Every structure is written in structure tokens, then in C-alpha cells.
Amino acid sequence: VNSLTITVSNGVTLSESPADTGLLVDNGNGTWTVTDPSRLSDVLVTPPEHYSGEITLTVTANITDKADCVTETDTQDKTTVVTITVEPVADAANL
């Protein structure tokens, strides 16, 4: 995988764990670049506050396929949509 880009729904943010390791770059247009796709499990998805429902992530991977004994390579973008369901949670009552 050469590069990985994630497009998020409105209000959704991505972060990395541990923080500030340079894993994520916010492109400022609703897309994020994952600088090390092997660390995808370190990416955290945070819905907007008080949100419940479905979050849609569009993940695009740029992949180069190199075959043994062949001088040519094949590079393509592959895109998939990931849907995450955020269950509602009631706030505790203040009495």
C-alpha cells in the first residue's frame, strides 16, 4: 500500500494513539492521510458530541502490484465504504 486516505462524515474527527506521532495528516477538506498504513489500528474515530446513527468512512488505498521477473508494475486506487453505527447513550440525570 503506497498511501491510504480516509474521507469522513461531517463532524467526525480522526485521531491517533499514541497522540502526535505523525500518523494522521488532516488535509482540511474532510479527508485524512494515514502516513503508515500498517498502523491503521492506531486510528481512532470520534463522532460529534451527542450523536447517534451511522458514520460513513470512505477509505481509498493506492496499491502497486509488482510481479517477480516482470519489469512492469500495476498501480491502482481501491476504494471501499465503511459504516460505523454509533449507539445512543443517555446522559446521567442531575437531581
MARRO-103015 format. One record per atom (N, C-alpha, C): residue number from 0; residue in one letter; atom name; x, y, z. Coordinates in nm, 3 decimals, m for minus. Example, Ala and Ser with C-alpha at 12.3 -4.5 7.8 and 13.67 -1.06 7.14 Angstrom:
<pts>
PT seq type atom      xx      yy      zz
PT   0    a    N   1.319  m0.569   0.780
PT   0    a   CA   1.230  m0.450   0.780
PT   0    a    C   1.320  m0.330   0.780
PT   1    s    N   1.285  m0.225   0.708
PT   1    s   CA   1.367  m0.106   0.714
PT   1    s    C   1.290   0.003   0.787
</pts>
This chain:
<pts>
PT seq type atom      xx      yy      zz
PT   0    v    N   0.086  m0.117   0.000
PT   0    v   CA   0.000   0.000   0.000
PT   0    v    C   0.090   0.123   0.000
PT   1    n    N   0.074   0.205  m0.103
PT   1    n   CA   0.154   0.327  m0.115
PT   1    n    C   0.100   0.439  m0.027
PT   2    s    N  m0.031   0.454  m0.025
PT   2    s   CA  m0.093   0.558   0.055
PT   2    s    C  m0.235   0.516   0.090
PT   3    l    N  m0.286   0.577   0.196
PT   3    l   CA  m0.421   0.548   0.243
PT   3    l    C  m0.487   0.681   0.279
PT   4    t    N  m0.605   0.706   0.223
PT   4    t   CA  m0.680   0.828   0.251
PT   4    t    C  m0.817   0.791   0.304
PT   5    i    N  m0.860   0.860   0.410
PT   5    i   CA  m0.991   0.836   0.470
PT   5    i    C  m1.073   0.965   0.460
PT   6    t    N  m1.192   0.954   0.402
PT   6    t   CA  m1.287   1.066   0.396
PT   6    t    C  m1.393   1.041   0.501
PT   7    v    N  m1.419   1.141   0.587
PT   7    v   CA  m1.511   1.123   0.699
PT   7    v    C  m1.639   1.202   0.679
PT   8    s    N  m1.746   1.159   0.748
PT   8    s   CA  m1.874   1.231   0.750
PT   8    s    C  m1.856   1.363   0.823
PT   9    n    N  m1.950   1.456   0.802
PT   9    n   CA  m1.946   1.585   0.870
PT   9    n    C  m1.941   1.570   1.021
PT  10    g    N  m1.850   1.642   1.084
PT  10    g   CA  m1.841   1.643   1.229
PT  10    g    C  m1.758   1.531   1.289
PT  11    v    N  m1.724   1.431   1.211
PT  11    v   CA  m1.643   1.319   1.259
PT  11    v    C  m1.497   1.362   1.258
PT  12    t    N  m1.423   1.324   1.362
PT  12    t   CA  m1.280   1.351   1.365
PT  12    t    C  m1.203   1.221   1.380
PT  13    l    N  m1.082   1.223   1.331
PT  13    l   CA  m0.990   1.111   1.347
PT  13    l    C  m0.877   1.158   1.436
PT  14    s    N  m0.824   1.066   1.515
PT  14    s   CA  m0.706   1.094   1.596
PT  14    s    C  m0.621   0.968   1.599
PT  15    e    N  m0.504   0.979   1.656
PT  15    e   CA  m0.412   0.867   1.660
PT  15    e    C  m0.373   0.835   1.804
PT  16    s    N  m0.343   0.708   1.828
PT  16    s   CA  m0.300   0.665   1.960
PT  16    s    C  m0.177   0.576   1.943
PT  17    p    N  m0.065   0.616   2.000
PT  17    p   CA  m0.043   0.735   2.082
PT  17    p    C  m0.052   0.864   1.999
PT  18    a    N  m0.079   0.973   2.069
PT  18    a   CA  m0.101   1.102   2.003
PT  18    a    C   0.030   1.160   1.949
PT  19    d    N   0.014   1.243   1.848
PT  19    d   CA   0.124   1.324   1.792
PT  19    d    C   0.243   1.242   1.743
PT  20    t    N   0.214   1.130   1.675
PT  20    t   CA   0.322   1.050   1.618
PT  20    t    C   0.336   1.074   1.467
PT  21    g    N   0.252   1.161   1.412
PT  21    g   CA   0.258   1.190   1.269
PT  21    g    C   0.187   1.088   1.183
PT  22    l    N   0.106   1.003   1.245
PT  22    l   CA   0.034   0.900   1.171
PT  22    l    C  m0.073   0.959   1.080
PT  23    l    N  m0.139   1.066   1.126
PT  23    l   CA  m0.250   1.126   1.052
PT  23    l    C  m0.217   1.268   1.006
PT  24    v    N  m0.257   1.298   0.884
PT  24    v   CA  m0.246   1.435   0.833
PT  24    v    C  m0.387   1.478   0.794
PT  25    d    N  m0.436   1.586   0.859
PT  25    d   CA  m0.567   1.642   0.826
PT  25    d    C  m0.549   1.728   0.701
PT  26    n    N  m0.609   1.686   0.591
PT  26    n   CA  m0.596   1.760   0.466
PT  26    n    C  m0.685   1.883   0.460
PT  27    g    N  m0.771   1.902   0.564
PT  27    g   CA  m0.852   2.022   0.574
PT  27    g    C  m0.977   2.024   0.488
PT  28    n    N  m1.006   1.915   0.419
PT  28    n   CA  m1.123   1.911   0.331
PT  28    n    C  m1.211   1.789   0.360
PT  29    g    N  m1.202   1.738   0.484
PT  29    g   CA  m1.280   1.620   0.519
PT  29    g    C  m1.207   1.490   0.490
PT  30    t    N  m1.083   1.502   0.439
PT  30    t   CA  m1.003   1.382   0.416
PT  30    t    C  m0.879   1.384   0.505
PT  31    w    N  m0.836   1.265   0.538
PT  31    w   CA  m0.717   1.246   0.621
PT  31    w    C  m0.625   1.148   0.550
PT  32    t    N  m0.496   1.170   0.557
PT  32    t   CA  m0.399   1.078   0.502
PT  32    t    C  m0.335   1.001   0.616
PT  33    v    N  m0.332   0.868   0.603
PT  33    v   CA  m0.265   0.782   0.700
PT  33    v    C  m0.124   0.761   0.647
PT  34    t    N  m0.023   0.811   0.720
PT  34    t   CA   0.114   0.808   0.669
PT  34    t    C   0.179   0.671   0.678
PT  35    d    N   0.129   0.586   0.767
PT  35    d   CA   0.182   0.449   0.781
PT  35    d    C   0.063   0.353   0.785
PT  36    p    N   0.018   0.304   0.669
PT  36    p   CA  m0.100   0.217   0.665
PT  36    p    C  m0.089   0.092   0.752
PT  37    s    N   0.032   0.048   0.786
PT  37    s   CA   0.046  m0.069   0.873
PT  37    s    C  m0.001  m0.041   1.015
PT  38    r    N  m0.020   0.087   1.050
PT  38    r   CA  m0.066   0.127   1.184
PT  38    r    C  m0.212   0.170   1.183
PT  39    l    N  m0.290   0.121   1.088
PT  39    l   CA  m0.430   0.160   1.078
PT  39    l    C  m0.506   0.135   1.208
PT  40    s    N  m0.468   0.033   1.284
PT  40    s   CA  m0.537   0.003   1.411
PT  40    s    C  m0.514   0.112   1.516
PT  41    d    N  m0.419   0.203   1.493
PT  41    d   CA  m0.394   0.314   1.586
PT  41    d    C  m0.479   0.437   1.556
PT  42    v    N  m0.564   0.429   1.453
PT  42    v   CA  m0.652   0.540   1.417
PT  42    v    C  m0.782   0.529   1.496
PT  43    l    N  m0.820   0.638   1.563
PT  43    l   CA  m0.942   0.643   1.642
PT  43    l    C  m1.045   0.731   1.571
PT  44    v    N  m1.170   0.686   1.569
PT  44    v   CA  m1.280   0.759   1.506
PT  44    v    C  m1.368   0.816   1.617
PT  45    t    N  m1.392   0.947   1.616
PT  45    t   CA  m1.474   1.012   1.718
PT  45    t    C  m1.593   1.080   1.652
PT  46    p    N  m1.716   1.039   1.690
PT  46    p   CA  m1.835   1.104   1.634
PT  46    p    C  m1.856   1.241   1.700
PT  47    p    N  m1.940   1.325   1.641
PT  47    p   CA  m1.974   1.451   1.706
PT  47    p    C  m2.041   1.425   1.841
PT  48    e    N  m2.029   1.520   1.932
PT  48    e   CA  m2.090   1.506   2.065
PT  48    e    C  m2.241   1.489   2.052
PT  49    h    N  m2.297   1.400   2.132
PT  49    h   CA  m2.441   1.371   2.138
PT  49    h    C  m2.495   1.310   2.008
PT  50    y    N  m2.409   1.250   1.929
PT  50    y   CA  m2.451   1.193   1.801
PT  50    y    C  m2.483   1.046   1.817
PT  51    s    N  m2.587   1.001   1.748
PT  51    s   CA  m2.614   0.858   1.733
PT  51    s    C  m2.662   0.837   1.590
PT  52    g    N  m2.630   0.723   1.536
PT  52    g   CA  m2.665   0.694   1.397
PT  52    g    C  m2.545   0.635   1.326
PT  53    e    N  m2.545   0.647   1.195
PT  53    e   CA  m2.438   0.587   1.117
PT  53    e    C  m2.334   0.691   1.075
PT  54    i    N  m2.209   0.650   1.084
PT  54    i   CA  m2.096   0.728   1.036
PT  54    i    C  m2.041   0.655   0.914
PT  55    t    N  m2.014   0.728   0.810
PT  55    t   CA  m1.959   0.668   0.689
PT  55    t    C  m1.816   0.714   0.668
PT  56    l    N  m1.727   0.619   0.650
PT  56    l   CA  m1.589   0.647   0.615
PT  56    l    C  m1.564   0.590   0.476
PT  57    t    N  m1.505   0.668   0.390
PT  57    t   CA  m1.464   0.619   0.259
PT  57    t    C  m1.312   0.606   0.262
PT  58    v    N  m1.265   0.484   0.244
PT  58    v   CA  m1.122   0.455   0.254
PT  58    v    C  m1.068   0.424   0.114
PT  59    t    N  m0.965   0.498   0.074
PT  59    t   CA  m0.903   0.476  m0.057
PT  59    t    C  m0.757   0.439  m0.037
PT  60    a    N  m0.719   0.324  m0.089
PT  60    a   CA  m0.580   0.277  m0.083
PT  60    a    C  m0.520   0.282  m0.223
PT  61    n    N  m0.400   0.338  m0.233
PT  61    n   CA  m0.326   0.335  m0.358
PT  61    n    C  m0.226   0.220  m0.346
PT  62    i    N  m0.237   0.124  m0.438
PT  62    i   CA  m0.162  m0.001  m0.428
PT  62    i    C  m0.080  m0.022  m0.555
PT  63    t    N   0.045  m0.066  m0.539
PT  63    t   CA   0.128  m0.106  m0.652
PT  63    t    C   0.154  m0.255  m0.642
PT  64    d    N   0.124  m0.325  m0.749
PT  64    d   CA   0.145  m0.470  m0.756
PT  64    d    C   0.267  m0.496  m0.843
PT  65    k    N   0.368  m0.559  m0.783
PT  65    k   CA   0.490  m0.592  m0.857
PT  65    k    C   0.501  m0.743  m0.867
PT  66    a    N   0.515  m0.794  m0.988
PT  66    a   CA   0.528  m0.938  m1.009
PT  66    a    C   0.676  m0.974  m1.026
PT  67    d    N   0.715  m1.091  m0.978
PT  67    d   CA   0.852  m1.139  m0.996
PT  67    d    C   0.882  m1.157  m1.144
PT  68    c    N   1.003  m1.125  m1.185
PT  68    c   CA   1.053  m1.145  m1.322
PT  68    c    C   0.979  m1.062  m1.426
PT  69    v    N   0.910  m0.958  m1.382
PT  69    v   CA   0.838  m0.872  m1.475
PT  69    v    C   0.882  m0.728  m1.449
PT  70    t    N   0.911  m0.654  m1.553
PT  70    t   CA   0.959  m0.517  m1.535
PT  70    t    C   0.846  m0.417  m1.516
PT  71    e    N   0.723  m0.456  m1.547
PT  71    e   CA   0.610  m0.366  m1.535
PT  71    e    C   0.543  m0.380  m1.399
PT  72    t    N   0.482  m0.273  m1.355
PT  72    t   CA   0.403  m0.275  m1.232
PT  72    t    C   0.262  m0.227  m1.264
PT  73    d    N   0.172  m0.254  m1.174
PT  73    d   CA   0.033  m0.213  m1.189
PT  73    d    C  m0.005  m0.135  m1.065
PT  74    t    N  m0.039  m0.007  m1.080
PT  74    t   CA  m0.078   0.077  m0.968
PT  74    t    C  m0.224   0.118  m0.986
PT  75    q    N  m0.301   0.101  m0.879
PT  75    q   CA  m0.443   0.135  m0.883
PT  75    q    C  m0.488   0.190  m0.749
PT  76    d    N  m0.599   0.266  m0.753
PT  76    d   CA  m0.668   0.308  m0.631
PT  76    d    C  m0.783   0.211  m0.609
PT  77    k    N  m0.796   0.165  m0.487
PT  77    k   CA  m0.909   0.080  m0.447
PT  77    k    C  m0.983   0.151  m0.336
PT  78    t    N  m1.115   0.163  m0.351
PT  78    t   CA  m1.197   0.237  m0.255
PT  78    t    C  m1.304   0.146  m0.197
PT  79    t    N  m1.326   0.161  m0.067
PT  79    t   CA  m1.434   0.089   0.000
PT  79    t    C  m1.501   0.184   0.099
PT  80    v    N  m1.627   0.158   0.128
PT  80    v   CA  m1.702   0.238   0.225
PT  80    v    C  m1.721   0.155   0.351
PT  81    v    N  m1.688   0.217   0.465
PT  81    v   CA  m1.704   0.153   0.595
PT  81    v    C  m1.811   0.230   0.671
PT  82    t    N  m1.910   0.157   0.724
PT  82    t   CA  m2.017   0.220   0.801
PT  82    t    C  m2.003   0.178   0.947
PT  83    i    N  m2.004   0.276   1.036
PT  83    i   CA  m1.995   0.252   1.180
PT  83    i    C  m2.125   0.301   1.242
PT  84    t    N  m2.190   0.217   1.322
PT  84    t   CA  m2.313   0.256   1.390
PT  84    t    C  m2.279   0.304   1.530
PT  85    v    N  m2.320   0.426   1.562
PT  85    v   CA  m2.299   0.485   1.695
PT  85    v    C  m2.430   0.471   1.770
PT  86    e    N  m2.427   0.394   1.877
PT  86    e   CA  m2.548   0.371   1.958
PT  86    e    C  m2.572   0.491   2.050
PT  87    p    N  m2.700   0.529   2.071
PT  87    p   CA  m2.729   0.639   2.163
PT  87    p    C  m2.700   0.600   2.307
PT  88    v    N  m2.650   0.696   2.383
PT  88    v   CA  m2.623   0.676   2.525
PT  88    v    C  m2.687   0.793   2.599
PT  89    a    N  m2.772   0.763   2.695
PT  89    a   CA  m2.839   0.868   2.772
PT  89    a    C  m2.741   0.929   2.873
PT  90    d    N  m2.748   1.061   2.886
PT  90    d   CA  m2.668   1.129   2.988
PT  90    d    C  m2.728   1.100   3.124
PT  91    a    N  m2.642   1.098   3.225
PT  91    a   CA  m2.689   1.076   3.362
PT  91    a    C  m2.774   1.195   3.406
PT  92    a    N  m2.879   1.167   3.482
PT  92    a   CA  m2.968   1.272   3.531
PT  92    a    C  m2.901   1.350   3.643
PT  93    n    N  m2.922   1.480   3.645
PT  93    n   CA  m2.874   1.565   3.754
PT  93    n    C  m2.993   1.601   3.841
PT  94    l    N  m2.993   1.550   3.963
PT  94    l   CA  m3.104   1.577   4.054
PT  94    l    C  m3.064   1.673   4.162
</pts>
